[in-house]
Amino acid sequence: MKTKLFAALLLAAPFLVHAQAPAAGDSSCMAKVGHHPGPEAQHFGRHGGGHEGMPPFLRGVKLSETQKDQIFEMMHKQAPLMRDKAKVSHKAMDELRQLSLAERYDEARAKALVHTAADAQAEMALLRTQSDQKIIALLSPEQRKEVAAQIAGKRGMPL
């Protein structure tokens, strides 16, 4: 029983670390987890860290007004989907935390919750990848070279 509990907690640990909501108004904590105060934060999720709500990989790339408008429109359309997936993930993680404190541990329920959270996170990653690809497609060859050089110069920088 202890081995199963340990295995479940080990599986859930990465989610538990990232699932904690920052304290209200704690902008330093919010910045650490990729959330920035302000209206753009609720619309752009991880892309809120860039200039004017742009993805970080576009930082320093000169975009036309048309490109900025197209990117904004894409991100704005994607926001409700991302929010829905984030809500599913957070709900599953909240239930998993409650289950870890319950008198009776339910292995099947724990696995289902972990899978629900992981599926939601995977769908969010896919949505981000799709939007990043669409954004890259909007760029000129010169702008793509700038992005590639910027990413190559910053190992581990998210797209």
Contacts in CASP RR format, 6 or more apart in sequence:
PFRMAT RR
TARGET T0000
AUTHOR 0000-0000-0000
METHOD contacts of the structure
MODEL  1
MKTKLFAALLLAAPFLVHAQAPAAGDSSCMAKVGHHPGPEAQHFGRHGGG
HEGMPPFLRGVKLSETQKDQIFEMMHKQAPLMRDKAKVSHKAMDELRQLS
LAERYDEARAKALVHTAADAQAEMALLRTQSDQKIIALLSPEQRKEVAAQ
IAGKRGMPL
1 105 0 8 1.000
4 105 0 8 1.000
4 107 0 8 1.000
5 105 0 8 1.000
8 100 0 8 1.000
8 105 0 8 1.000
8 107 0 8 1.000
8 110 0 8 1.000
8 111 0 8 1.000
8 114 0 8 1.000
9 100 0 8 1.000
11 114 0 8 1.000
12 93 0 8 1.000
12 96 0 8 1.000
12 100 0 8 1.000
12 110 0 8 1.000
12 114 0 8 1.000
15 89 0 8 1.000
15 93 0 8 1.000
15 96 0 8 1.000
15 114 0 8 1.000
15 117 0 8 1.000
15 118 0 8 1.000
15 121 0 8 1.000
16 93 0 8 1.000
16 96 0 8 1.000
16 97 0 8 1.000
18 33 0 8 1.000
19 89 0 8 1.000
19 90 0 8 1.000
19 93 0 8 1.000
19 94 0 8 1.000
19 97 0 8 1.000
19 117 0 8 1.000
21 90 0 8 1.000
22 29 0 8 1.000
22 30 0 8 1.000
22 32 0 8 1.000
22 33 0 8 1.000
22 35 0 8 1.000
23 29 0 8 1.000
25 37 0 8 1.000
27 36 0 8 1.000
27 37 0 8 1.000
30 36 0 8 1.000
30 37 0 8 1.000
30 41 0 8 1.000
34 45 0 8 1.000
34 46 0 8 1.000
34 48 0 8 1.000
34 49 0 8 1.000
35 41 0 8 1.000
35 45 0 8 1.000
36 48 0 8 1.000
36 49 0 8 1.000
40 48 0 8 1.000
40 53 0 8 1.000
41 48 0 8 1.000
42 79 0 8 1.000
42 83 0 8 1.000
43 75 0 8 1.000
43 76 0 8 1.000
43 79 0 8 1.000
44 53 0 8 1.000
44 75 0 8 1.000
44 79 0 8 1.000
45 79 0 8 1.000
45 82 0 8 1.000
46 55 0 8 1.000
46 128 0 8 1.000
46 158 0 8 1.000
47 53 0 8 1.000
47 54 0 8 1.000
47 55 0 8 1.000
47 56 0 8 1.000
47 75 0 8 1.000
47 128 0 8 1.000
47 131 0 8 1.000
48 54 0 8 1.000
49 56 0 8 1.000
50 56 0 8 1.000
50 58 0 8 1.000
50 59 0 8 1.000
51 58 0 8 1.000
51 59 0 8 1.000
51 60 0 8 1.000
52 68 0 8 1.000
52 72 0 8 1.000
53 72 0 8 1.000
53 75 0 8 1.000
54 63 0 8 1.000
54 68 0 8 1.000
54 71 0 8 1.000
55 71 0 8 1.000
55 132 0 8 1.000
55 135 0 8 1.000
55 159 0 8 1.000
56 157 0 8 1.000
56 158 0 8 1.000
56 159 0 8 1.000
57 132 0 8 1.000
57 147 0 8 1.000
57 150 0 8 1.000
57 151 0 8 1.000
57 157 0 8 1.000
57 158 0 8 1.000
57 159 0 8 1.000
58 71 0 8 1.000
58 135 0 8 1.000
58 147 0 8 1.000
59 150 0 8 1.000
60 146 0 8 1.000
60 150 0 8 1.000
61 139 0 8 1.000
61 143 0 8 1.000
61 146 0 8 1.000
61 147 0 8 1.000
61 150 0 8 1.000
62 143 0 8 1.000
63 71 0 8 1.000
63 143 0 8 1.000
67 138 0 8 1.000
67 139 0 8 1.000
70 138 0 8 1.000
71 135 0 8 1.000
71 138 0 8 1.000
74 131 0 8 1.000
74 134 0 8 1.000
74 135 0 8 1.000
75 131 0 8 1.000
78 127 0 8 1.000
78 131 0 8 1.000
81 127 0 8 1.000
82 124 0 8 1.000
82 127 0 8 1.000
82 128 0 8 1.000
85 120 0 8 1.000
85 121 0 8 1.000
85 123 0 8 1.000
85 124 0 8 1.000
85 127 0 8 1.000
86 120 0 8 1.000
86 124 0 8 1.000
88 116 0 8 1.000
88 117 0 8 1.000
88 120 0 8 1.000
89 116 0 8 1.000
89 117 0 8 1.000
89 120 0 8 1.000
89 121 0 8 1.000
89 124 0 8 1.000
92 113 0 8 1.000
92 114 0 8 1.000
92 116 0 8 1.000
92 117 0 8 1.000
92 120 0 8 1.000
93 113 0 8 1.000
93 117 0 8 1.000
95 113 0 8 1.000
96 110 0 8 1.000
96 113 0 8 1.000
96 114 0 8 1.000
96 117 0 8 1.000
99 105 0 8 1.000
99 106 0 8 1.000
99 109 0 8 1.000
99 110 0 8 1.000
99 113 0 8 1.000
100 110 0 8 1.000
128 159 0 8 1.000
129 159 0 8 1.000
132 159 0 8 1.000
136 144 0 8 1.000
136 147 0 8 1.000
139 147 0 8 1.000
150 157 0 8 1.000
151 157 0 8 1.000
151 159 0 8 1.000
END
